[in-house]
Every structure is written in structure tokens, then in C-alpha cells.
Amino acid sequence: MIENKTTDTANDYVIRVLASPAEVNASAWDALLFEQRQATPFMRHAYLNALHASGCATPETGWTPKFFLIERQGELRAAAVLYLKTHSHGEYVFDWTWANAYAQHGLRYYPKAVCAVPFTPVPGSRLLTRSHAEREQLAAVLLDWCQRQQLSGLHSLFAADEDLAAFEASGLLLRHTVQFHWHNITPGYASFEAFLSQLTPDKRKKIRQERRKVADEGVSFRALEGRQISPADWDFFYQCYERTYLEHGNAPYLNRDFFSRMASTMPEDWLLFVAERDGHAIAASLIALNASCVAAAGQAGAQAVDRVAYGRYWGALERVDCLHFEACYYQPLEWCIANGYQRFEGGAQGEHKLARALLPVTTPSAHWLAQPQFMAAVDRFLSAEREGIQNYVTNLEQHSPLKSVKSEIRPEPCAGFAHPGPARPS
């Protein structure tokens, strides 16, 4: 259903706001996505549609989608998706204190608008456009729409650099959080042992000890790519994934139907590690790949993009010492080295990742609040927070496991094995 349609007669633009991904032309959306510098599989139409069609991200779960399309002479020139939120779960940029402050002053914080991918802390392109001018136009359109809807705020989470610049030009404030990435060298490590040789002796020894503990327990791994992942494998993975959430007192954000849709609509973007002992599967970790983005760039003759793997979900039915590290870091890193991937993104939280050569990078977001007093207060808060983030990253850099390489503070696309987060209504 077309909820809004306006025409910019001076520039011959038509702006449409649609209520469902099913109303959006998938080919046109993906073609525009694959032109972006920081395209990720999580902004593919199939991914967004699966979130909606499976019932995971819908108005009933507090995620009401609004797809913004800007067309000129029938051509899609710019696109974005906003979600109207009635809570702050599944975002991974935490604004609970802001919501509480609103409540204490008798103000309404929800609904708010987020420009993000539900349940997916993976920075990348959020404003899909064909030019810088259209990117700034799209950011302004989103902000104007939020103002006219009298929403409490607009929040762009884990956005690409160029998107953040466009949002900042519209008056949004920037915020930074920290995630952890592993980087391959050029032209690439020859082996996992070659990678270990670049670590300090104590870190190298620790990783070898942890891997040996898992091997001594008789645990082996199968790596399954794309259509090699059978329905039975997906069933087992979901059993592990669900248990991880239940152990933290939460229901999982994603249901089995969502992963069935992933298996059928974008299998090339998934890699599954299954841990086995005595002939039985005991754990699994799911990795996303940007294979479709790499393939699209190749077909278009565009500049080659880095091959990136994203740690997403894991779970275990049996407890084995160091199994989490093996399944979520060492197996994926070994696979990335063997398959020429330039980066593995382990995500937010957990300084334990640093000891495994996942180095800190900052991941930005942009925020606007309609209440001027709160906007000013948040501006002051973010200034202080930025200094704290800078000090935190500097401290982490001083404990780098690499013998000579230090990380830099820079925004990049990233992801991470999702922590269930704070308890929420089931």
C-alpha cells in the first residue's frame, strides 16, 4: 500500500513511502544496494523481506517498516527503510537511559524511527543512492517525514561513512561504539600457523592450548557453505541458537521460518560450522558472507570489494572447554585464510576477542531528538562519551596481540556473534 506519494516538480522526483517489503521491486532495490560502497547482504531485499514475512520484524513485534523510494522518470534513484519502534530491543546501540529520562519528564519516547536492520549490528549502507546530492536529499526526506509524524526522534544505526555525513548535514548527532575485527594481510596469510606467527608468544601459546583442549575432547568440525547446508543442518543450528537465548532468559529474535527463507532465497551468503563428537553434532556457529555483494561487483565490472565474513550466531548442546572460541573464532579465521577473505568481523562486546587478534574499531550511529532540551543534553553526553570511547580504544591498543600492528579508530562495516541482550517481553 502506498501510504504517501509526493512529487518534486522542480527536479522531476517522485517520493513514495511503502508499508511492506513485498511492495518494493526486489531487483531494483538490490541493484541500487550493490552500487553502494559498503553494501552488505543484510540490506538485500530477500533479507529484509524474510524478517517481515516470517513475523520477526513486524508491527506486532514492535517493528513497523516504512520503505522510502525516490524515483525520477521511473528509475529508482534513492531508497531506505525506516522502522517505527515501540521499544529499543534488537538494536545494539543502547538508548534505554534516554527513554527513561523522557519517561521521568512525562514525555513520550516511543514510537521512534530507526534506520537500521533489525537484530543485526552490521554497519553498512543505509541510504541507497546514486549520487551524493541524492543521499543528502534522502536523509532530509527521512528527517522531514519524522518531524511531520511527530516522532520523538530519528536514529540511524551502524551506518556507512557517507550516510553519516548526510545525516550529520541534516543536523543529527554522531555516536560511536566499539566492535572487533580480524584483518588478513596482503596478499593473505598462507595458513593459520602463518597468522599465529604474527602474534606475541604468549597469545600464540594460549590459542594453541585452547585449540588443543577442544581437539583432545574428540571434537571435529564440518564447514558447510550455501546449499551444502541441509534442512537437517539448519534444524540443528536453530536448536543451538535457540538454546543460547533461552539460557539468558530470552526468546530468540529470529524464528525457524526466517532461516528457512535464508536457505531458499540467499544461500550463497551463509557458512555453517557444525561441531561433532562421537558421531553426534554438539554445537554450531553461523557465519554470514558478503558473497552476493562480491559477485554483483564482479558482474558489473565495478571496483573489487573486500571479501568479508560476519560472525552471527552460535550455540552448543554440550559444554566443552574452549569450544566457543574454536567454533566462533578459530574455525572461521582458518576458513577465511584458506578462502582468501580479507576480514572477519566478530562484533561488539567481549574484550576476550582482542586476545584472538580481533582488533577494536569504532562503529558510528547518528541521532536526532525532537525535544530541543534533550537534543542539547544528548549532545553534551555524546561529547563526554566520545572521550571515554577514545580512552577505551587506546587502552585496548596497548594490549594488541600482534607483534607490531596496532589498530586504528575508524568506522567500517562490521557484525558480531549476537548476544541476547537485556531481558525483554516474550
ZAVEX-701433 format. One record per residue (C-alpha): y, z, x. Coordinates in steps of 0.05 Angstrom, whole numbers, padded with zeros to 5 digits, always signed. Example, Ala and Ser with C-alpha at 12.3 -4.5 7.8 and 13.67 -1.06 7.14 Angstrom:
residues 2
-00090+00156+00246-00021+00143+00273
END
This chain:
residues 426
+00000+00000+00000+00069-00019+00027+00109+00045+00019+00173+00019+00049+00199-00050+00067+00268-00064+00095+00299-00126+00125+00347-00131+00184+00380-00196+00164+00423-00200+00227+00361-00204+00271+00312-00230+00220+00267-00168+00227+00223-00141+00171+00203-00067+00176+00141-00045+00137+00111+00024+00130+00037+00025+00110-00005+00084+00088-00072+00065+00117-00101+00030+00179-00142-00013+00131-00076-00047+00111-00059-00065+00183-00083-00131+00214-00131-00106+00267-00127-00168+00312-00051-00168+00312-00049-00093+00327-00098-00098+00384-00065-00159+00414+00001-00121+00417-00034-00060+00445-00067-00098+00501+00002-00124+00524+00024-00053+00539+00025-00025+00610-00011+00039+00590-00059+00013+00537-00119+00059+00523-00179+00049+00478-00155+00108+00435-00099+00066+00406-00145+00009+00386-00146-00006+00312-00220+00010+00309-00209+00080+00337-00152+00097+00290-00188+00067+00231-00251+00107+00247-00211+00171+00248-00185+00154+00178-00247+00123+00147-00293+00179+00170-00248+00231+00137-00229+00264+00203-00155+00248+00203-00132+00242+00131-00082+00276+00084-00139+00323+00064-00145+00347+00136-00070+00351+00148-00061+00283+00180-00024+00234+00135-00016+00167+00171+00045+00122+00168+00038+00055+00203+00104+00024+00223+00105-00051+00233+00166-00092+00255+00157-00167+00244+00200-00227+00258+00185-00294+00226+00115-00269+00211+00100-00246+00282+00085-00173+00296+00137-00152+00347+00130-00076+00347+00083-00023+00318+00070+00051+00318+00033+00103+00278+00063+00170+00256+00023+00226+00225+00055+00275+00177+00025+00342+00196+00016+00405+00155-00008+00445+00216-00009+00440+00292-00084+00436+00304-00114+00380+00345-00050+00363+00383-00058+00397+00452+00018+00404+00461+00028+00473+00432+00087+00487+00386+00059+00548+00349+00117+00591+00373+00167+00541+00346+00133+00542+00279+00132+00618+00279+00206+00620+00295+00221+00575+00237+00180+00619+00191+00216+00682+00215+00282+00650+00195+00257+00627+00127+00255+00554+00147+00202+00502+00135+00168+00473+00197+00115+00433+00161+00109+00376+00147+00130+00349+00214+00117+00280+00244+00076+00267+00307+00070+00201+00343+00002+00214+00374-00073+00200+00370-00107+00255+00330-00151+00303+00371-00141+00260+00433-00097+00287+00490-00096+00220+00526-00028+00196+00547-00015+00122+00539+00026+00073+00500+00051+00098+00432+00105+00047+00418+00073-00021+00419+00127-00073+00431+00141-00139+00464+00208-00121+00496+00249-00062+00519+00300-00074+00465+00247-00073+00411+00218-00009+00440+00285+00026+00433+00293-00004+00363+00224+00023+00343+00240+00093+00369+00305+00092+00330+00269+00068+00267+00219+00125+00271+00273+00177+00281+00316+00149+00224+00255+00149+00178+00240+00222+00195+00312+00241+00181+00313+00206+00114+00247+00240+00096+00280+00307+00114+00223+00326+00160+00231+00385+00207+00220+00344+00269+00190+00285+00307+00143+00296+00365+00114+00241+00410+00055+00270+00447+00026+00244+00512+00068+00180+00510+00077+00127+00564+00136+00129+00610+00172+00071+00576+00161+00103+00508+00190+00169+00531+00252+00133+00557+00261+00100+00489+00253+00167+00453+00300+00201+00502+00352+00147+00488+00346+00167+00414+00361+00240+00431+00291+00270+00438+00278+00324+00490+00224+00317+00543+00170+00369+00555+00115+00370+00609+00045+00398+00612-00007+00393+00667-00073+00356+00669-00123+00340+00724-00144+00272+00751-00190+00246+00805-00168+00184+00843-00212+00136+00880-00187+00108+00946-00173+00035+00962-00218-00004+00966-00262+00052+00939-00308+00106+00965-00373+00077+00990-00413+00134+00960-00407+00205+00932-00422+00231+01002-00364+00190+01029-00320+00223+00977-00345+00292+00997-00328+00277+01069-00254+00276+01049-00257+00348+01023-00245+00411+01062-00310+00441+01089-00312+00500+01041-00302+00456+00979-00353+00405+01004-00404+00461+01014-00390+00490+00945-00401+00424+00909-00466+00411+00946-00490+00481+00928-00473+00472+00855-00509+00405+00852-00569+00434+00886-00573+00491+00835-00579+00441+00778-00629+00398+00815-00672+00458+00833-00677+00474+00758-00711+00407+00749-00653+00375+00712-00643+00300+00717-00594+00253+00683-00594+00187+00646-00529+00147+00644-00524+00102+00582-00470+00050+00573-00447+00017+00509-00503-00009+00467-00554+00026+00511-00535+00089+00473-00584+00090+00415-00573+00124+00347-00620+00179+00371-00577+00189+00433-00515+00194+00390-00551+00244+00346-00569+00287+00405-00499+00283+00434-00469+00304+00367-00516+00364+00365-00490+00385+00433-00417+00371+00415-00421+00410+00350-00452+00470+00385-00394+00473+00434-00345+00481+00377-00388+00529+00337-00396+00574+00398-00320+00581+00398-00319+00597+00323-00293+00529+00301-00319+00470+00263-00314+00406+00304-00255+00360+00292-00299+00298+00291-00359+00285+00247-00422+00245+00259-00395+00187+00218-00337+00178+00266-00385+00169+00325-00428+00121+00285-00366+00079+00276-00351+00082+00350-00421+00059+00365-00414-00002+00320-00341-00023+00330-00325-00007+00403-00389+00009+00441-00364-00020+00506-00315+00037+00513-00367+00093+00517-00412+00122+00570-00461+00179+00556-00496+00224+00606-00558+00259+00580-00587+00317+00620-00663+00326+00615-00713+00378+00638-00788+00375+00629-00781+00312+00589-00732+00342+00539-00658+00329+00531-00618+00393+00541-00545+00372+00548-00498+00313+00542-00428+00292+00563-00390+00234+00532-00341+00193+00574-00293+00141+00547-00277+00079+00587-00219+00030+00583-00268-00028+00588-00237-00065+00528-00167-00059+00558-00192-00085+00625-00228-00143+00592-00167-00161+00549-00122-00163+00611-00171-00208+00646-00176-00256+00587-00100-00260+00581-00092-00273+00656-00047-00212+00659-00039-00165+00718-00103-00128+00732-00105-00057+00704-00139+00002+00735-00209+00018+00711-00204+00088+00681-00257+00137+00655-00237+00194+00609-00277+00258+00604-00281+00273+00529-00336+00319+00501-00396+00357+00524-00447+00408+00501-00513+00440+00521-00573+00467+00483-00598+00506+00543-00560+00546+00595-00568+00524+00667-00522+00549+00722-00470+00497+00742-00496+00446+00690-00426+00439+00662-00398+00418+00729-00454+00369+00741-00451+00337+00672-00375+00335+00665-00352+00321+00736-00403+00303+00789-00444+00254+00748-00381+00218+00722-00349+00216+00791-00412+00188+00823-00415+00136+00768-00341+00118+00777-00352+00108+00852-00413+00064+00841-00378+00022+00788-00310+00013+00821-00268+00057+00775-00201+00077+00803-00190+00140+00763-00226+00195+00725-00184+00238+00681-00211+00308+00669-00155+00331+00624-00117+00395+00611-00134+00467+00624-00181+00495+00676-00159+00504+00748-00233+00500+00765-00223+00425+00764-00179+00429+00825-00237+00453+00868-00274+00390+00847-00218+00344+00872-00185+00332+00805-00112+00339+00824-00054+00361+00780-00007+00311+00747+00046+00324+00694+00039+00294+00625+00102+00289+00583+00119+00290+00509+00184+00282+00470+00211+00326+00415+00267+00326+00362+00282+00381+00313+00327+00370+00253+00357+00440+00256+00413+00437+00308+00408+00511+00326+00333+00505+00340+00343+00440+00378+00391+00475+00424+00344+00534+00432+00285+00489+00448+00328+00451+00499+00340+00517+00536+00267+00536+00530+00244+00469+00559+00292+00475+00617+00260+00541+00637+00190+00515+00623+00201+00455+00669+00217+00501+00726+00154+00541+00712+00112+00477+00710+00143+00454+00776+00125+00520+00809+00055+00518+00779+00040+00448+00806+00069+00465+00874+00022+00525+00878-00037+00482+00858-00019+00430+00911-00022+00484+00964-00096+00493+00946-00115+00420+00946-00188+00409+00964-00172+00345+01001-00163+00349+01075-00098+00311+01076-00079+00282+01009-00031+00320+00964-00019+00306+00891+00048+00283+00863+00081+00305+00799+00080+00241+00757+00063+00221+00686+00001+00180+00678-00048+00164+00623-00100+00220+00620-00153+00254+00580-00200+00312+00584-00262+00346+00560-00233+00375+00497-00231+00450+00489-00240+00470+00416-00173+00505+00419-00149+00562+00374-00187+00581+00312-00167+00541+00251-00186+00537+00178-00252+00502+00169
END
